[in-house]
Amino acid sequence: MCDASRMIDQIRALYAYNAWANGRILDTAALLDRDAFPVQHAGAGSLRDILVHTAWAQWIWLQRWQGASPSERWDAADFPDLATLRSRWAEVESETARFLTHLDAHELERTVSYVNFGGETWSYLLWQALLHQVNHATQHRSEAALLLTAAGHSPGNLDFLVYFDELK
């Protein structure tokens, strides 16, 4: 394993990629007809449901990293259109970036404990929870990308290395 300060830089890069990839999905979703955003798809929910869940998961993990155990889920109905979700997600991205800016090397080994929705207490090292959240988002971006592509609007290549190529 690499030293902690280098790992923080890598985690920050991973979160920058995560924000970029989320932005690509949201930009592509903006190409859909407004009425298509909440439409349910067999077995997958709606694009709105998937994106709200992805943003909410980032928010709840951020809360957990800061010592809270929120007991509420975001209701997709509170986001009637893409603009309302995009606005709230931008706040979450900003809060996440602020958290990562102040992260120090010693904190990566800190244990994060929280109470889940079943009332169970779970604990993980902070670095594990940080990587988990991005991985979780990748899963749901893939689901969203599939729905967008089926609707005729592929978000294009969301690969990690494509992000770095676009930075050049």
TITOR-905516 format. One line per 3 residues: number of its first residue (from 0); for each residue x, z negated, y negated of C-alpha. Coordinates in steps of 0.05 Angstrom, whole numbers, plus 5000, padded with zeros to 4 digits. Layout:
TITOR-905516
NUM> X,Z,Y  ...
***
This chain:
TITOR-905516
0> 5000,5000,5000  5026,5016,4930  5036,4964,4877
3> 4975,4937,4841  4990,4967,4772  4996,5036,4803
6> 4932,5024,4841  4896,5008,4776  4918,5075,4748
9> 4893,5110,4810  4826,5073,4807  4819,5093,4734
12> 4833,5165,4753  4782,5161,4808  4730,5135,4760
15> 4746,5189,4709  4734,5239,4764  4670,5204,4783
18> 4644,5209,4711  4664,5283,4709  4629,5298,4775
21> 4566,5260,4753  4567,5300,4689  4570,5366,4728
24> 4509,5345,4768  4471,5324,4706  4490,5388,4669
27> 4465,5429,4728  4401,5388,4733  4388,5405,4660
30> 4380,5478,4682  4318,5461,4723  4248,5465,4697
33> 4229,5396,4669  4174,5389,4721  4223,5400,4778
36> 4262,5336,4763  4213,5287,4797  4189,5334,4853
39> 4195,5303,4923  4234,5340,4976  4221,5329,5050
42> 4264,5271,5074  4308,5270,5012  4264,5241,4957
45> 4268,5275,4890  4328,5295,4850  4307,5242,4800
48> 4304,5188,4855  4373,5206,4880  4404,5206,4811
51> 4370,5142,4789  4394,5108,4852  4465,5133,4840
54> 4466,5108,4768  4433,5042,4787  4484,5031,4843
57> 4541,5040,4793  4506,4990,4746  4493,4938,4800
60> 4564,4940,4826  4590,4932,4755  4545,4871,4748
63> 4571,4843,4813  4644,4853,4792  4627,4811,4731
66> 4597,4754,4772  4522,4770,4769  4475,4784,4827
69> 4417,4823,4796  4354,4823,4838  4320,4883,4808
72> 4324,4956,4826  4314,5010,4774  4247,5044,4780
75> 4253,5120,4780  4187,5123,4742  4222,5091,4682
78> 4261,5156,4676  4208,5209,4666  4259,5262,4648
81> 4332,5277,4653  4346,5257,4580  4324,5185,4592
84> 4367,5179,4654  4427,5212,4621  4422,5164,4563
87> 4421,5102,4607  4475,5129,4652  4520,5142,4592
90> 4514,5068,4576  4533,5050,4647  4593,5097,4644
93> 4615,5066,4579  4608,4995,4607  4647,5016,4670
96> 4703,5047,4628  4707,4983,4587  4712,4941,4650
99> 4767,4985,4679  4806,4984,4613  4811,4908,4616
102> 4825,4905,4691  4893,4875,4707  4934,4881,4771
105> 4920,4810,4795  4845,4821,4793  4846,4874,4847
108> 4856,4819,4899  4800,4776,4870  4742,4763,4916
111> 4675,4788,4890  4616,4751,4920  4543,4768,4908
114> 4475,4756,4937  4442,4820,4964  4368,4837,4964
117> 4359,4803,5031  4385,4737,5003  4451,4743,5040
120> 4518,4728,5007  4571,4782,5016  4643,4781,4993
123> 4695,4835,4984  4760,4843,4948  4750,4876,4881
126> 4792,4937,4899  4748,4948,4960  4684,4944,4919
129> 4712,4991,4866  4729,5044,4917  4663,5034,4953
132> 4622,5048,4890  4656,5116,4878  4649,5134,4952
135> 4575,5115,4949  4566,5160,4888  4599,5218,4925
138> 4548,5213,4981  4490,5217,4933  4521,5271,4890
141> 4525,5312,4953  4451,5302,4965  4436,5321,4893
144> 4481,5382,4897  4444,5405,4959  4376,5400,4923
147> 4404,5435,4861  4434,5491,4903  4368,5500,4941
150> 4334,5507,4873  4383,5563,4855  4430,5522,4811
153> 4494,5502,4847  4536,5451,4809  4598,5488,4834
156> 4659,5457,4865  4660,5381,4855  4726,5369,4892
159> 4773,5316,4866  4829,5366,4858  4785,5414,4818
162> 4776,5357,4768  4852,5353,4760  4858,5429,4755
165> 4808,5428,4698  4849,5375,4662  4908,5424,4658
***
